[in-house]
Amino acid sequence: MMRLKLVMVSLTAAAGLLGCGEKPQTLGIGKHDVAAYLGAENHFVAPGWKVGDKTSWEQGLKARMQNTQNEYSKMTVPNK
């Protein structure tokens, strides 16, 4: 009976220590958070936009919000 308790305590301690060895779950990219207009260096960006051009980035966001994400600009008034 005493031996069973000792085995159970040992197994519980070993199981508890196994949780301490968790490895970090990162992608290994090594790139830290930066401003959005600085971060896109791939072929998915809008044509003509250059990395680091904050003014054109902000203008693009305003145009996108006004032209595609504004439901009021999509409404048409029916003719009577």
N, C-alpha and C positions, 0 to 999 in steps of 0.2 A: 504494500500500500504506500509506504514511504517512497519506494523507488518510483512508483507511478506518478506521484506528485512531483518528484524531482524531474522526471522526464517531461511532464507537462509544463513545468515552469521553464525548463530549458528550451522547449520547442516554442513557447510563447515569447521568450526573450529573443530567440533567433528570428522568429517571424517579425517581431518589432524592429529589429535591426536591419532587416532586409529592406524595409521602407526608407531607410536613411540613404540608401545607395542609388537613388533615382538620378538618371542622367538628364541634363537639360534638353528640352525638346525644341531645338531651334533648327532653322534651315541652313545655318552656316553661311548666310549671305554676307554678313558683316557690314551691311549698309544700315546706318542709323536713320531715324526719322529726320526728314528735311522738309522744307516747304514744298508744296505741291508743284509749283512752277519750276523747281530745281530738280525734281526727281525722275522725270520721264526721259529715259534715254533708250527708246525702242521705236519700232515702226508703227506703233498704235496711236501716236500723237496726231493731232490735226495737221493737215498739210500746210506748210508755210510757217508753222510755229517752231521756234528755236528754244532749246533748254536755257532757262535763266531769264527769259523775257517776261518779266512780271506784268508789264503793262498789257501786252497782247493776251496774256493768260486771263487777266481780269476782264478785258473786253470780250474775250471768248465766253467766259462764264456769264456775263451780262446778256450777251446775244442769245446764248443757249437758254437762259432762264426766260427771256422775253419771247423767243420764237417757238420753243418746243415744250416748255414746261409751264406756260401760262395758259390756263384754260380759257380765260376771258378773251385772249387774242385769237383763239380757235373758233369762237362762237360766231355764227353768221345770223344776221337779222333777216327773217323771212319777209319777202315782199308781199304787200297786201293787194 
